[in-house]
């Protein structure tokens, strides 16, 4: 497993754990039916599904582009999960994954799209 794949897996595991906790705790929360709460949980589900799809695609392709895309999608899901955890659960911040920072990955992906065509 590459560094990017390990970081992607770590972030997705964290986000999925938070989603499961939200599903368990939110029905007891007074704002459980608030449209903004429902939308935020739905947004997390969509981000997780997108990251998982990109993760599967990166496993079948050799190029680094799909791995970078999967890592960025996983980071997006982790960030939202972290916000939701702090707001509605216990207030513990999300762990940062090892590997390159998302800013560096965005730069690499941008450079790839500027210099190489798929």
Secondary structure as the mmCIF struct_conf table of DSSP 4:
data_model
#
loop_
_struct_conf.conf_type_id
_struct_conf.id
_struct_conf.beg_label_comp_id
_struct_conf.beg_label_asym_id
_struct_conf.beg_label_seq_id
_struct_conf.end_label_comp_id
_struct_conf.end_label_asym_id
_struct_conf.end_label_seq_id
HELX_RH_AL_P HELX_RH_AL_P1 UNK A 3 UNK A 25
HELX_RH_3T_P HELX_RH_3T_P1 UNK A 26 UNK A 28
BEND BEND1 UNK A 29 UNK A 29
TURN_TY1_P TURN_TY1_P1 UNK A 30 UNK A 33
HELX_RH_AL_P HELX_RH_AL_P2 UNK A 35 UNK A 60
BEND BEND2 UNK A 63 UNK A 63
HELX_RH_AL_P HELX_RH_AL_P3 UNK A 64 UNK A 88
BEND BEND3 UNK A 89 UNK A 89
HELX_LH_PP_P HELX_LH_PP_P1 UNK A 92 UNK A 97
BEND BEND4 UNK A 98 UNK A 100
HELX_RH_AL_P HELX_RH_AL_P4 UNK A 102 UNK A 115
#
